[in-house]
Amino acid sequence: MMIAVNKADRAYTQFNQKFSMLKKRANGVPILPISAKEGTNLEVLLETIKEIVDQEKAKTELLK
């Protein structure tokens, strides 16, 4: 599991303040700030999703 938070490029949304609050409440779940408009961290997001899928596939294979 991970949380991707969009609109990291928008200063008027008070992104940094809200992101900090979310990090405190995430209970260890990785949180990735992204900006779809600017492309910020999209490559990292895709890589992380692939890693999570690969891990879940490996778990499934062990159960067979």
N, CA, C and O atoms as a Tripos MOL2 file, in Angstrom:
@<TRIPOS>MOLECULE
protein
  256   255    64     0     0
PROTEIN
NO_CHARGES

@<TRIPOS>ATOM
      1 N           0.8410   -1.1700    0.0000 N.3       1 MET1
      2 CA          0.0000    0.0000    0.0000 C.3       1 MET1
      3 C           0.8890    1.2370    0.0000 C.2       1 MET1
      4 O           1.9750    1.2420    0.5780 O.2       1 MET1
      5 N           0.4120    2.2630   -0.6490 N.am      2 MET2
      6 CA          1.0660    3.5630   -0.6140 C.3       2 MET2
      7 C           0.0170    4.6220   -0.9020 C.2       2 MET2
      8 O          -1.0600    4.3240   -1.4180 O.2       2 MET2
      9 N           0.3400    5.8480   -0.5670 N.am      3 ILE3
     10 CA         -0.5620    6.9710   -0.8180 C.3       3 ILE3
     11 C           0.1560    7.9420   -1.7430 C.2       3 ILE3
     12 O           1.2650    8.3870   -1.4460 O.2       3 ILE3
     13 N          -0.4800    8.2700   -2.8660 N.am      4 ALA4
     14 CA          0.0350    9.2960   -3.7780 C.3       4 ALA4
     15 C          -0.8390   10.5280   -3.6100 C.2       4 ALA4
     16 O          -2.0640   10.4500   -3.7060 O.2       4 ALA4
     17 N          -0.2040   11.6600   -3.3600 N.am      5 VAL5
     18 CA         -0.9350   12.9060   -3.1120 C.3       5 VAL5
     19 C          -0.6460   13.8700   -4.2540 C.2       5 VAL5
     20 O           0.4790   14.3420   -4.4180 O.2       5 VAL5
     21 N          -1.6770   14.1530   -5.0370 N.am      6 ASN6
     22 CA         -1.5360   15.0270   -6.1980 C.3       6 ASN6
     23 C          -1.6450   16.5000   -5.7940 C.2       6 ASN6
     24 O          -2.0020   16.8200   -4.6610 O.2       6 ASN6
     25 N          -1.3370   17.3700   -6.7240 N.am      7 LYS7
     26 CA         -1.4040   18.8260   -6.5740 C.3       7 LYS7
     27 C          -0.2240   19.3820   -5.7790 C.2       7 LYS7
     28 O          -0.3400   20.4410   -5.1620 O.2       7 LYS7
     29 N           0.9080   18.6790   -5.7870 N.am      8 ALA8
     30 CA          2.0840   19.1460   -5.0560 C.3       8 ALA8
     31 C           2.6040   20.4690   -5.5990 C.2       8 ALA8
     32 O           3.3680   21.1590   -4.9240 O.2       8 ALA8
     33 N           2.1940   20.8290   -6.8180 N.am      9 ASP9
     34 CA          2.6610   22.0640   -7.4490 C.3       9 ASP9
     35 C           1.8110   23.2760   -7.0700 C.2       9 ASP9
     36 O           2.1450   24.3940   -7.4620 O.2       9 ASP9
     37 N           0.7490   23.0940   -6.3390 N.am     10 ARG10
     38 CA         -0.1990   24.1650   -6.0560 C.3      10 ARG10
     39 C           0.0290   24.7910   -4.6830 C.2      10 ARG10
     40 O          -0.3280   24.2030   -3.6620 O.2      10 ARG10
     41 N           0.6140   25.9660   -4.6600 N.am     11 ALA11
     42 CA          0.9080   26.6490   -3.4000 C.3      11 ALA11
     43 C          -0.3760   27.0680   -2.6820 C.2      11 ALA11
     44 O          -0.4430   27.0330   -1.4540 O.2      11 ALA11
     45 N          -1.3830   27.4590   -3.4410 N.am     12 TYR12
     46 CA         -2.6110   27.9660   -2.8200 C.3      12 TYR12
     47 C          -3.4180   26.8850   -2.1030 C.2      12 TYR12
     48 O          -4.3500   27.2070   -1.3660 O.2      12 TYR12
     49 N          -3.0850   25.6260   -2.3030 N.am     13 THR13
     50 CA         -3.8070   24.5500   -1.6260 C.3      13 THR13
     51 C          -3.2240   24.2500   -0.2470 C.2      13 THR13
     52 O          -3.6970   23.3460    0.4420 O.2      13 THR13
     53 N          -2.2070   24.9990    0.1570 N.am     14 GLN14
     54 CA         -1.5020   24.7500    1.4200 C.3      14 GLN14
     55 C          -0.9980   23.3070    1.4550 C.2      14 GLN14
     56 O          -1.1120   22.6080    2.4620 O.2      14 GLN14
     57 N          -0.4400   22.8900    0.3210 N.am     15 PHE15
     58 CA         -0.0350   21.5030    0.1440 C.3      15 PHE15
     59 C           0.9350   21.0480    1.2220 C.2      15 PHE15
     60 O           0.7340   19.9990    1.8330 O.2      15 PHE15
     61 N           1.9830   21.8240    1.4620 N.am     16 ASN16
     62 CA          3.0160   21.3930    2.4140 C.3      16 ASN16
     63 C           2.4500   21.1710    3.8040 C.2      16 ASN16
     64 O           2.8080   20.1980    4.4680 O.2      16 ASN16
     65 N           1.5840   22.0460    4.2470 N.am     17 GLN17
     66 CA          0.9730   21.9050    5.5680 C.3      17 GLN17
     67 C           0.1100   20.6460    5.6280 C.2      17 GLN17
     68 O           0.1960   19.8780    6.5860 O.2      17 GLN17
     69 N          -0.7090   20.4360    4.6230 N.am     18 LYS18
     70 CA         -1.5890   19.2630    4.6000 C.3      18 LYS18
     71 C          -0.7930   17.9720    4.4420 C.2      18 LYS18
     72 O          -1.1240   16.9490    5.0420 O.2      18 LYS18
     73 N           0.2620   18.0310    3.6270 N.am     19 PHE19
     74 CA          1.0980   16.8550    3.4280 C.3      19 PHE19
     75 C           1.7770   16.4530    4.7340 C.2      19 PHE19
     76 O           1.8520   15.2670    5.0540 O.2      19 PHE19
     77 N           2.2680   17.4260    5.4820 N.am     20 SER20
     78 CA          2.9010   17.1400    6.7770 C.3      20 SER20
     79 C           1.9260   16.4980    7.7470 C.2      20 SER20
     80 O           2.2850   15.5610    8.4590 O.2      20 SER20
     81 N           0.7130   16.9850    7.7800 N.am     21 MET21
     82 CA         -0.3100   16.3970    8.6550 C.3      21 MET21
     83 C          -0.6120   14.9640    8.2410 C.2      21 MET21
     84 O          -0.7510   14.0870    9.0950 O.2      21 MET21
     85 N          -0.7150   14.7190    6.9390 N.am     22 LEU22
     86 CA         -0.9970   13.3750    6.4520 C.3      22 LEU22
     87 C           0.1250   12.4160    6.7970 C.2      22 LEU22
     88 O          -0.1340   11.2780    7.1880 O.2      22 LEU22
     89 N           1.3820   12.8610    6.6580 N.am     23 LYS23
     90 CA          2.5220   12.0080    6.9940 C.3      23 LYS23
     91 C           2.4700   11.5660    8.4520 C.2      23 LYS23
     92 O           2.8110   10.4260    8.7670 O.2      23 LYS23
     93 N           2.0500   12.4500    9.3300 N.am     24 LYS24
     94 CA          1.9720   12.1110   10.7550 C.3      24 LYS24
     95 C           0.9100   11.0550   11.0290 C.2      24 LYS24
     96 O           1.0280   10.2880   11.9850 O.2      24 LYS24
     97 N          -0.1210   11.0100   10.2000 N.am     25 ARG25
     98 CA         -1.2490   10.1010   10.4290 C.3      25 ARG25
     99 C          -1.1940    8.8360    9.5780 C.2      25 ARG25
    100 O          -2.0910    7.9970    9.6720 O.2      25 ARG25
    101 N          -0.1920    8.6850    8.7740 N.am     26 ALA26
    102 CA         -0.1530    7.5950    7.7950 C.3      26 ALA26
    103 C           0.2420    6.2420    8.3860 C.2      26 ALA26
    104 O           0.1500    5.2270    7.6960 O.2      26 ALA26
    105 N           0.6690    6.2050    9.6160 N.am     27 ASN27
    106 CA          1.0170    4.9500   10.2880 C.3      27 ASN27
    107 C           2.0050    4.1090    9.4940 C.2      27 ASN27
    108 O           1.8250    2.9000    9.3550 O.2      27 ASN27
    109 N           3.0440    4.7420    8.9770 N.am     28 GLY28
    110 CA          4.0930    4.0070    8.2890 C.3      28 GLY28
    111 C           3.8270    3.7120    6.8160 C.2      28 GLY28
    112 O           4.6910    3.1550    6.1380 O.2      28 GLY28
    113 N           2.6670    4.0700    6.3140 N.am     29 VAL29
    114 CA          2.3700    3.8660    4.8930 C.3      29 VAL29
    115 C           3.1650    4.8960    4.0960 C.2      29 VAL29
    116 O           3.1200    6.0850    4.4110 O.2      29 VAL29
    117 N           3.8870    4.4570    3.0750 N.am     30 PRO30
    118 CA          4.6510    5.4150    2.2660 C.3      30 PRO30
    119 C           3.7290    6.4250    1.5870 C.2      30 PRO30
    120 O           2.6740    6.0670    1.0630 O.2      30 PRO30
    121 N           4.1410    7.6870    1.6040 N.am     31 ILE31
    122 CA          3.3640    8.7570    0.9840 C.3      31 ILE31
    123 C           4.2610    9.4540   -0.0280 C.2      31 ILE31
    124 O           5.3960    9.8190    0.2810 O.2      31 ILE31
    125 N           3.7450    9.6340   -1.2320 N.am     32 LEU32
    126 CA          4.5270   10.2370   -2.2970 C.3      32 LEU32
    127 C           3.8030   11.4670   -2.8360 C.2      32 LEU32
    128 O           2.6940   11.3520   -3.3570 O.2      32 LEU32
    129 N           4.4170   12.6410   -2.7170 N.am     33 PRO33
    130 CA          3.8090   13.8290   -3.3120 C.3      33 PRO33
    131 C           4.0450   13.8090   -4.8210 C.2      33 PRO33
    132 O           5.1620   13.5640   -5.2770 O.2      33 PRO33
    133 N           2.9870   14.0670   -5.5910 N.am     34 ILE34
    134 CA          3.1260   14.0980   -7.0410 C.3      34 ILE34
    135 C           2.4490   15.3390   -7.6070 C.2      34 ILE34
    136 O           1.6310   15.9800   -6.9460 O.2      34 ILE34
    137 N           2.8030   15.6560   -8.8240 N.am     35 SER35
    138 CA          2.1020   16.6760   -9.5970 C.3      35 SER35
    139 C           1.8900   16.1070  -10.9840 C.2      35 SER35
    140 O           2.8400   15.9840  -11.7570 O.2      35 SER35
    141 N           0.6600   15.7610  -11.3060 N.am     36 ALA36
    142 CA          0.3590   15.2260  -12.6300 C.3      36 ALA36
    143 C           0.6270   16.2920  -13.6930 C.2      36 ALA36
    144 O           1.1050   15.9810  -14.7840 O.2      36 ALA36
    145 N           0.3220   17.5230  -13.3740 N.am     37 LYS37
    146 CA          0.5080   18.6240  -14.3250 C.3      37 LYS37
    147 C           1.9880   18.8220  -14.6600 C.2      37 LYS37
    148 O           2.3510   18.9350  -15.8310 O.2      37 LYS37
    149 N           2.8280   18.8620  -13.6490 N.am     38 GLU38
    150 CA          4.2520   19.1160  -13.8370 C.3      38 GLU38
    151 C           5.0570   17.8320  -14.0790 C.2      38 GLU38
    152 O           6.2020   17.8930  -14.5270 O.2      38 GLU38
    153 N           4.4670   16.6840  -13.7870 N.am     39 GLY39
    154 CA          5.1750   15.4150  -13.9420 C.3      39 GLY39
    155 C           6.0780   15.0750  -12.7740 C.2      39 GLY39
    156 O           6.9010   14.1640  -12.8720 O.2      39 GLY39
    157 N           5.9400   15.7870  -11.6800 N.am     40 THR40
    158 CA          6.7890   15.5820  -10.5130 C.3      40 THR40
    159 C           6.5100   14.2240   -9.8670 C.2      40 THR40
    160 O           5.3750   13.9090   -9.5070 O.2      40 THR40
    161 N           7.5580   13.4390   -9.7320 N.am     41 ASN41
    162 CA          7.5320   12.1310   -9.0620 C.3      41 ASN41
    163 C           6.6670   11.0790   -9.7600 C.2      41 ASN41
    164 O           6.3700   10.0460   -9.1590 O.2      41 ASN41
    165 N           6.2580   11.3100  -10.9980 N.am     42 LEU42
    166 CA          5.4380   10.3160  -11.6850 C.3      42 LEU42
    167 C           6.2310    9.0540  -11.9950 C.2      42 LEU42
    168 O           5.6960    7.9480  -11.9190 O.2      42 LEU42
    169 N           7.4920    9.2150  -12.3400 N.am     43 GLU43
    170 CA          8.3380    8.0460  -12.5970 C.3      43 GLU43
    171 C           8.5200    7.2330  -11.3140 C.2      43 GLU43
    172 O           8.4750    6.0030  -11.3350 O.2      43 GLU43
    173 N           8.7250    7.9260  -10.2140 N.am     44 VAL44
    174 CA          8.8610    7.2440   -8.9170 C.3      44 VAL44
    175 C           7.5580    6.5250   -8.5720 C.2      44 VAL44
    176 O           7.5800    5.4030   -8.0660 O.2      44 VAL44
    177 N           6.4420    7.1600   -8.8410 N.am     45 LEU45
    178 CA          5.1350    6.5460   -8.5790 C.3      45 LEU45
    179 C           4.9870    5.2530   -9.3710 C.2      45 LEU45
    180 O           4.6000    4.2270   -8.8120 O.2      45 LEU45
    181 N           5.2880    5.2910  -10.6580 N.am     46 LEU46
    182 CA          5.1780    4.0960  -11.4890 C.3      46 LEU46
    183 C           6.1180    2.9880  -11.0250 C.2      46 LEU46
    184 O           5.7350    1.8190  -10.9880 O.2      46 LEU46
    185 N           7.3330    3.3520  -10.6750 N.am     47 GLU47
    186 CA          8.2880    2.3590  -10.1800 C.3      47 GLU47
    187 C           7.8060    1.7320   -8.8740 C.2      47 GLU47
    188 O           7.9320    0.5230   -8.6770 O.2      47 GLU47
    189 N           7.2590    2.5490   -7.9920 N.am     48 THR48
    190 CA          6.7630    2.0510   -6.7070 C.3      48 THR48
    191 C           5.5800    1.1200   -6.9050 C.2      48 THR48
    192 O           5.4820    0.0810   -6.2530 O.2      48 THR48
    193 N           4.6790    1.4940   -7.8090 N.am     49 ILE49
    194 CA          3.5290    0.6240   -8.1030 C.3      49 ILE49
    195 C           4.0160   -0.7150   -8.6400 C.2      49 ILE49
    196 O           3.5190   -1.7670   -8.2380 O.2      49 ILE49
    197 N           4.9900   -0.6770   -9.5500 N.am     50 LYS50
    198 CA          5.5320   -1.9180  -10.0960 C.3      50 LYS50
    199 C           6.1460   -2.7780   -8.9970 C.2      50 LYS50
    200 O           5.9380   -3.9910   -8.9800 O.2      50 LYS50
    201 N           6.8900   -2.1800   -8.0900 N.am     51 GLU51
    202 CA          7.4960   -2.9280   -6.9900 C.3      51 GLU51
    203 C           6.4210   -3.5760   -6.1130 C.2      51 GLU51
    204 O           6.5570   -4.7310   -5.7110 O.2      51 GLU51
    205 N           5.3660   -2.8360   -5.8210 N.am     52 ILE52
    206 CA          4.2830   -3.3700   -4.9860 C.3      52 ILE52
    207 C           3.6020   -4.5480   -5.6900 C.2      52 ILE52
    208 O           3.3280   -5.5750   -5.0680 O.2      52 ILE52
    209 N           3.3320   -4.3940   -6.9860 N.am     53 VAL53
    210 CA          2.7140   -5.4780   -7.7530 C.3      53 VAL53
    211 C           3.6200   -6.6950   -7.7820 C.2      53 VAL53
    212 O           3.1510   -7.8180   -7.5960 O.2      53 VAL53
    213 N           4.9150   -6.4890   -8.0120 N.am     54 ASP54
    214 CA          5.8630   -7.6050   -8.0340 C.3      54 ASP54
    215 C           5.9120   -8.3220   -6.6870 C.2      54 ASP54
    216 O           5.9800   -9.5510   -6.6410 O.2      54 ASP54
    217 N           5.8780   -7.5680   -5.5990 N.am     55 GLN55
    218 CA          5.8820   -8.1710   -4.2630 C.3      55 GLN55
    219 C           4.6250   -9.0030   -4.0370 C.2      55 GLN55
    220 O           4.6900  -10.0980   -3.4780 O.2      55 GLN55
    221 N           3.4960   -8.4860   -4.4680 N.am     56 GLU56
    222 CA          2.2350   -9.2200   -4.2920 C.3      56 GLU56
    223 C           2.2060  -10.4790   -5.1560 C.2      56 GLU56
    224 O           1.6920  -11.5120   -4.7300 O.2      56 GLU56
    225 N           2.7550  -10.3960   -6.3690 N.am     57 LYS57
    226 CA          2.8410  -11.5850   -7.2200 C.3      57 LYS57
    227 C           3.7140  -12.6470   -6.5670 C.2      57 LYS57
    228 O           3.3840  -13.8330   -6.5890 O.2      57 LYS57
    229 N           4.8330  -12.2130   -5.9830 N.am     58 ALA58
    230 CA          5.7370  -13.1620   -5.3190 C.3      58 ALA58
    231 C           5.0350  -13.8420   -4.1440 C.2      58 ALA58
    232 O           5.2030  -15.0430   -3.9340 O.2      58 ALA58
    233 N           4.2540  -13.0870   -3.3840 N.am     59 LYS59
    234 CA          3.4990  -13.6700   -2.2680 C.3      59 LYS59
    235 C           2.5050  -14.7140   -2.7740 C.2      59 LYS59
    236 O           2.3440  -15.7790   -2.1780 O.2      59 LYS59
    237 N           1.8500  -14.3940   -3.8710 N.am     60 THR60
    238 CA          0.8570  -15.3100   -4.4480 C.3      60 THR60
    239 C           1.5210  -16.6010   -4.9200 C.2      60 THR60
    240 O           0.9770  -17.6910   -4.7450 O.2      60 THR60
    241 N           2.6910  -16.4650   -5.5150 N.am     61 GLU61
    242 CA          3.4180  -17.6360   -6.0010 C.3      61 GLU61
    243 C           3.8280  -18.5380   -4.8400 C.2      61 GLU61
    244 O           3.8240  -19.7610   -4.9800 O.2      61 GLU61
    245 N           4.1780  -17.9570   -3.7100 N.am     62 LEU62
    246 CA          4.5750  -18.7530   -2.5410 C.3      62 LEU62
    247 C           3.4010  -19.5490   -1.9900 C.2      62 LEU62
    248 O           3.5950  -20.6130   -1.4010 O.2      62 LEU62
    249 N           2.1990  -19.0500   -2.1740 N.am     63 LEU63
    250 CA          1.0110  -19.7260   -1.6430 C.3      63 LEU63
    251 C           0.5550  -20.8880   -2.5310 C.2      63 LEU63
    252 O          -0.2650  -21.6990   -2.1010 O.2      63 LEU63
    253 N           1.0610  -20.9790   -3.7350 N.am     64 LYS64
    254 CA          0.6500  -22.0380   -4.6540 C.3      64 LYS64
    255 C           1.2920  -23.3500   -4.3180 C.2      64 LYS64
    256 O           1.0500  -24.3480   -4.9980 O.2      64 LYS64
@<TRIPOS>BOND
     1     1     2 1
     2     2     3 1
     3     3     4 2
     4     3     5 am
     5     5     6 1
     6     6     7 1
     7     7     8 2
     8     7     9 am
     9     9    10 1
    10    10    11 1
    11    11    12 2
    12    11    13 am
    13    13    14 1
    14    14    15 1
    15    15    16 2
    16    15    17 am
    17    17    18 1
    18    18    19 1
    19    19    20 2
    20    19    21 am
    21    21    22 1
    22    22    23 1
    23    23    24 2
    24    23    25 am
    25    25    26 1
    26    26    27 1
    27    27    28 2
    28    27    29 am
    29    29    30 1
    30    30    31 1
    31    31    32 2
    32    31    33 am
    33    33    34 1
    34    34    35 1
    35    35    36 2
    36    35    37 am
    37    37    38 1
    38    38    39 1
    39    39    40 2
    40    39    41 am
    41    41    42 1
    42    42    43 1
    43    43    44 2
    44    43    45 am
    45    45    46 1
    46    46    47 1
    47    47    48 2
    48    47    49 am
    49    49    50 1
    50    50    51 1
    51    51    52 2
    52    51    53 am
    53    53    54 1
    54    54    55 1
    55    55    56 2
    56    55    57 am
    57    57    58 1
    58    58    59 1
    59    59    60 2
    60    59    61 am
    61    61    62 1
    62    62    63 1
    63    63    64 2
    64    63    65 am
    65    65    66 1
    66    66    67 1
    67    67    68 2
    68    67    69 am
    69    69    70 1
    70    70    71 1
    71    71    72 2
    72    71    73 am
    73    73    74 1
    74    74    75 1
    75    75    76 2
    76    75    77 am
    77    77    78 1
    78    78    79 1
    79    79    80 2
    80    79    81 am
    81    81    82 1
    82    82    83 1
    83    83    84 2
    84    83    85 am
    85    85    86 1
    86    86    87 1
    87    87    88 2
    88    87    89 am
    89    89    90 1
    90    90    91 1
    91    91    92 2
    92    91    93 am
    93    93    94 1
    94    94    95 1
    95    95    96 2
    96    95    97 am
    97    97    98 1
    98    98    99 1
    99    99   100 2
   100    99   101 am
   101   101   102 1
   102   102   103 1
   103   103   104 2
   104   103   105 am
   105   105   106 1
   106   106   107 1
   107   107   108 2
   108   107   109 am
   109   109   110 1
   110   110   111 1
   111   111   112 2
   112   111   113 am
   113   113   114 1
   114   114   115 1
   115   115   116 2
   116   115   117 am
   117   117   118 1
   118   118   119 1
   119   119   120 2
   120   119   121 am
   121   121   122 1
   122   122   123 1
   123   123   124 2
   124   123   125 am
   125   125   126 1
   126   126   127 1
   127   127   128 2
   128   127   129 am
   129   129   130 1
   130   130   131 1
   131   131   132 2
   132   131   133 am
   133   133   134 1
   134   134   135 1
   135   135   136 2
   136   135   137 am
   137   137   138 1
   138   138   139 1
   139   139   140 2
   140   139   141 am
   141   141   142 1
   142   142   143 1
   143   143   144 2
   144   143   145 am
   145   145   146 1
   146   146   147 1
   147   147   148 2
   148   147   149 am
   149   149   150 1
   150   150   151 1
   151   151   152 2
   152   151   153 am
   153   153   154 1
   154   154   155 1
   155   155   156 2
   156   155   157 am
   157   157   158 1
   158   158   159 1
   159   159   160 2
   160   159   161 am
   161   161   162 1
   162   162   163 1
   163   163   164 2
   164   163   165 am
   165   165   166 1
   166   166   167 1
   167   167   168 2
   168   167   169 am
   169   169   170 1
   170   170   171 1
   171   171   172 2
   172   171   173 am
   173   173   174 1
   174   174   175 1
   175   175   176 2
   176   175   177 am
   177   177   178 1
   178   178   179 1
   179   179   180 2
   180   179   181 am
   181   181   182 1
   182   182   183 1
   183   183   184 2
   184   183   185 am
   185   185   186 1
   186   186   187 1
   187   187   188 2
   188   187   189 am
   189   189   190 1
   190   190   191 1
   191   191   192 2
   192   191   193 am
   193   193   194 1
   194   194   195 1
   195   195   196 2
   196   195   197 am
   197   197   198 1
   198   198   199 1
   199   199   200 2
   200   199   201 am
   201   201   202 1
   202   202   203 1
   203   203   204 2
   204   203   205 am
   205   205   206 1
   206   206   207 1
   207   207   208 2
   208   207   209 am
   209   209   210 1
   210   210   211 1
   211   211   212 2
   212   211   213 am
   213   213   214 1
   214   214   215 1
   215   215   216 2
   216   215   217 am
   217   217   218 1
   218   218   219 1
   219   219   220 2
   220   219   221 am
   221   221   222 1
   222   222   223 1
   223   223   224 2
   224   223   225 am
   225   225   226 1
   226   226   227 1
   227   227   228 2
   228   227   229 am
   229   229   230 1
   230   230   231 1
   231   231   232 2
   232   231   233 am
   233   233   234 1
   234   234   235 1
   235   235   236 2
   236   235   237 am
   237   237   238 1
   238   238   239 1
   239   239   240 2
   240   239   241 am
   241   241   242 1
   242   242   243 1
   243   243   244 2
   244   243   245 am
   245   245   246 1
   246   246   247 1
   247   247   248 2
   248   247   249 am
   249   249   250 1
   250   250   251 1
   251   251   252 2
   252   251   253 am
   253   253   254 1
   254   254   255 1
   255   255   256 2
@<TRIPOS>SUBSTRUCTURE
     1 MET1         2 RESIDUE 1 A MET
     2 MET2         6 RESIDUE 1 A MET
     3 ILE3        10 RESIDUE 1 A ILE
     4 ALA4        14 RESIDUE 1 A ALA
     5 VAL5        18 RESIDUE 1 A VAL
     6 ASN6        22 RESIDUE 1 A ASN
     7 LYS7        26 RESIDUE 1 A LYS
     8 ALA8        30 RESIDUE 1 A ALA
     9 ASP9        34 RESIDUE 1 A ASP
    10 ARG10       38 RESIDUE 1 A ARG
    11 ALA11       42 RESIDUE 1 A ALA
    12 TYR12       46 RESIDUE 1 A TYR
    13 THR13       50 RESIDUE 1 A THR
    14 GLN14       54 RESIDUE 1 A GLN
    15 PHE15       58 RESIDUE 1 A PHE
    16 ASN16       62 RESIDUE 1 A ASN
    17 GLN17       66 RESIDUE 1 A GLN
    18 LYS18       70 RESIDUE 1 A LYS
    19 PHE19       74 RESIDUE 1 A PHE
    20 SER20       78 RESIDUE 1 A SER
    21 MET21       82 RESIDUE 1 A MET
    22 LEU22       86 RESIDUE 1 A LEU
    23 LYS23       90 RESIDUE 1 A LYS
    24 LYS24       94 RESIDUE 1 A LYS
    25 ARG25       98 RESIDUE 1 A ARG
    26 ALA26      102 RESIDUE 1 A ALA
    27 ASN27      106 RESIDUE 1 A ASN
    28 GLY28      110 RESIDUE 1 A GLY
    29 VAL29      114 RESIDUE 1 A VAL
    30 PRO30      118 RESIDUE 1 A PRO
    31 ILE31      122 RESIDUE 1 A ILE
    32 LEU32      126 RESIDUE 1 A LEU
    33 PRO33      130 RESIDUE 1 A PRO
    34 ILE34      134 RESIDUE 1 A ILE
    35 SER35      138 RESIDUE 1 A SER
    36 ALA36      142 RESIDUE 1 A ALA
    37 LYS37      146 RESIDUE 1 A LYS
    38 GLU38      150 RESIDUE 1 A GLU
    39 GLY39      154 RESIDUE 1 A GLY
    40 THR40      158 RESIDUE 1 A THR
    41 ASN41      162 RESIDUE 1 A ASN
    42 LEU42      166 RESIDUE 1 A LEU
    43 GLU43      170 RESIDUE 1 A GLU
    44 VAL44      174 RESIDUE 1 A VAL
    45 LEU45      178 RESIDUE 1 A LEU
    46 LEU46      182 RESIDUE 1 A LEU
    47 GLU47      186 RESIDUE 1 A GLU
    48 THR48      190 RESIDUE 1 A THR
    49 ILE49      194 RESIDUE 1 A ILE
    50 LYS50      198 RESIDUE 1 A LYS
    51 GLU51      202 RESIDUE 1 A GLU
    52 ILE52      206 RESIDUE 1 A ILE
    53 VAL53      210 RESIDUE 1 A VAL
    54 ASP54      214 RESIDUE 1 A ASP
    55 GLN55      218 RESIDUE 1 A GLN
    56 GLU56      222 RESIDUE 1 A GLU
    57 LYS57      226 RESIDUE 1 A LYS
    58 ALA58      230 RESIDUE 1 A ALA
    59 LYS59      234 RESIDUE 1 A LYS
    60 THR60      238 RESIDUE 1 A THR
    61 GLU61      242 RESIDUE 1 A GLU
    62 LEU62      246 RESIDUE 1 A LEU
    63 LEU63      250 RESIDUE 1 A LEU
    64 LYS64      254 RESIDUE 1 A LYS
